[in-house]
Amino acid sequence: MNRRRYKRALSTVVTSVILLSAVAIMGTMVVTWANMKLGSQEEALTVTFNKSINRLNEDFIVENVWYDYVLNNVNVTITNVGIIGLNVTEIKFTDYSSGDLVTLSITDGGILVQESFNTNVTYSGLTSGDVFNVVVTSERGNIIQKQVLPP
């Protein structure tokens, strides 16, 4: 009888050790999984935050617009007044009276801080006294719009 109690006590200890080991392993797995999920979410949040901050720090203006009635060109100068470099991707030139739209896609429109970018937009419907709309779009999605009146 004494021997039987000893075996029963030993099986209780072994069962407790197995249960504690299983709980410890499952707990370690849960902690590892949570760290991985939080790490990936932290990285995604950092990327989103940096994109938003860069978009806010990007600032540019349409500084000058010159008209050449002989060649039907409009020369547009864009200046980066922000604190980071930017890329101009598109310039739209719209005539309010006729509704004509000319879109110029830009592939080399990189502008450093406090630098300018110059380009020509060919537009055959250029007439004196009509109001035009110049819309400049950056790679980060910022849009600057300026209304101009040719002489």
C-alpha positions as CSV (number, residue, x, y, z in Angstrom):
1,M,0.0,0.0,0.0
2,N,2.8,2.3,0.7
3,R,4.3,1.7,-2.6
4,R,1.0,2.5,-4.4
5,R,0.8,5.9,-2.8
6,Y,4.4,6.6,-3.9
7,K,3.5,5.8,-7.6
8,R,0.4,8.0,-7.4
9,A,2.4,10.9,-6.0
10,L,5.0,10.6,-8.7
11,S,2.4,10.5,-11.5
12,T,0.9,13.7,-10.1
13,V,4.3,15.4,-10.2
14,V,5.0,14.2,-13.7
15,T,1.6,15.4,-14.9
16,S,2.1,18.8,-13.3
17,V,5.5,19.2,-14.9
18,I,4.1,18.3,-18.4
19,L,1.2,20.7,-18.0
20,L,3.5,23.5,-16.8
21,S,5.8,22.8,-19.8
22,A,2.9,22.9,-22.2
23,V,1.7,26.2,-20.8
24,A,5.2,27.7,-20.9
25,I,5.7,26.7,-24.5
26,M,2.2,28.0,-25.5
27,G,3.0,31.3,-23.7
28,T,6.3,31.6,-25.5
29,M,4.6,31.0,-28.8
30,V,1.9,33.7,-28.1
31,V,4.6,36.3,-27.0
32,T,6.7,35.6,-30.1
33,W,3.6,35.9,-32.4
34,A,2.5,39.2,-30.7
35,N,6.0,40.6,-31.2
36,M,6.1,39.7,-34.8
37,K,2.6,41.3,-35.4
38,L,3.4,44.4,-33.5
39,G,6.8,44.8,-35.3
40,S,5.2,44.6,-38.7
41,Q,2.5,47.1,-37.7
42,E,5.1,49.4,-36.3
43,E,7.0,49.3,-39.5
44,A,3.8,50.0,-41.6
45,L,2.9,52.9,-39.3
46,T,6.4,54.4,-39.6
47,V,6.3,54.2,-43.4
48,T,2.9,55.9,-43.5
49,F,4.0,58.6,-41.0
50,N,7.1,59.3,-43.0
51,K,5.1,59.6,-46.3
52,S,2.7,62.0,-44.7
53,I,5.4,64.1,-43.2
54,N,7.3,64.3,-46.5
55,R,4.1,65.3,-48.3
56,L,3.6,68.1,-45.7
57,N,7.2,69.3,-46.1
58,E,6.9,69.5,-49.8
59,D,6.0,72.9,-51.0
60,F,6.3,74.5,-54.5
61,I,5.0,77.5,-56.3
62,V,4.3,78.4,-60.0
63,E,6.6,81.4,-60.0
64,N,6.6,82.7,-63.6
65,V,4.5,82.1,-66.7
66,W,5.8,83.6,-70.0
67,Y,3.9,83.6,-73.2
68,D,5.3,83.3,-76.7
69,Y,2.6,84.0,-79.2
70,V,4.9,83.4,-82.2
71,L,5.8,79.8,-81.2
72,N,2.5,79.1,-79.3
73,N,4.5,78.2,-76.2
74,V,3.9,78.9,-72.5
75,N,7.0,78.8,-70.4
76,V,6.3,77.7,-66.8
77,T,8.8,78.1,-63.9
78,I,8.2,76.1,-60.8
79,T,10.2,76.8,-57.6
80,N,10.7,74.4,-54.7
81,V,10.1,76.5,-51.5
82,G,9.8,73.5,-49.2
83,I,12.4,71.8,-47.0
84,I,12.8,68.6,-49.1
85,G,13.4,67.8,-52.8
86,L,10.4,67.0,-55.0
87,N,9.5,65.6,-58.4
88,V,7.0,67.3,-60.7
89,T,5.1,64.7,-62.7
90,E,2.5,66.6,-64.6
91,I,1.5,70.1,-65.7
92,K,-2.0,70.8,-67.0
93,F,-2.8,74.0,-68.9
94,T,-6.5,74.8,-69.3
95,D,-8.2,77.6,-71.2
96,Y,-11.3,78.7,-69.3
97,S,-13.1,80.2,-72.3
98,S,-12.7,77.3,-74.7
99,G,-12.2,74.5,-72.2
100,D,-9.1,73.3,-74.1
101,L,-6.8,71.2,-72.0
102,V,-3.1,70.4,-72.6
103,T,-1.4,67.9,-70.3
104,L,2.4,67.6,-70.2
105,S,3.8,64.6,-68.4
106,I,7.2,65.3,-66.9
107,T,9.8,62.5,-66.4
108,D,12.8,64.6,-65.3
109,G,11.1,67.1,-63.0
110,G,13.3,66.7,-60.0
111,I,13.7,70.0,-58.1
112,L,16.1,70.4,-55.2
113,V,15.4,72.7,-52.2
114,Q,15.3,76.4,-53.2
115,E,15.8,75.4,-56.9
116,S,13.6,76.0,-60.0
117,F,12.4,73.9,-62.9
118,N,11.6,75.4,-66.3
119,T,9.5,73.8,-69.1
120,N,7.6,74.8,-72.2
121,V,4.0,73.8,-72.8
122,T,3.0,74.0,-76.5
123,Y,-0.5,75.4,-76.8
124,S,-1.9,76.6,-80.1
125,G,-5.1,78.3,-78.7
126,L,-3.2,81.0,-76.9
127,T,-5.0,84.4,-77.1
128,S,-4.5,87.6,-75.3
129,G,-7.0,88.3,-72.5
130,D,-8.2,84.7,-71.8
131,V,-7.8,83.4,-68.3
132,F,-5.7,80.2,-68.1
133,N,-5.3,77.7,-65.3
134,V,-1.9,76.1,-64.7
135,V,-2.1,72.9,-62.5
136,V,1.1,71.3,-61.3
137,T,1.2,67.9,-59.7
138,S,4.0,66.4,-57.7
139,E,5.0,62.7,-57.4
140,R,3.7,62.7,-53.8
141,G,0.3,63.9,-54.9
142,N,0.5,67.6,-54.0
143,I,-1.3,69.9,-56.5
144,I,-0.7,73.6,-57.0
145,Q,-3.0,75.6,-59.1
146,K,-2.5,79.1,-60.5
147,Q,-4.7,81.3,-62.7
148,V,-2.9,83.4,-65.2
149,L,-3.9,86.1,-67.7
150,P,-1.7,86.5,-70.8
151,P,-1.0,90.1,-71.8
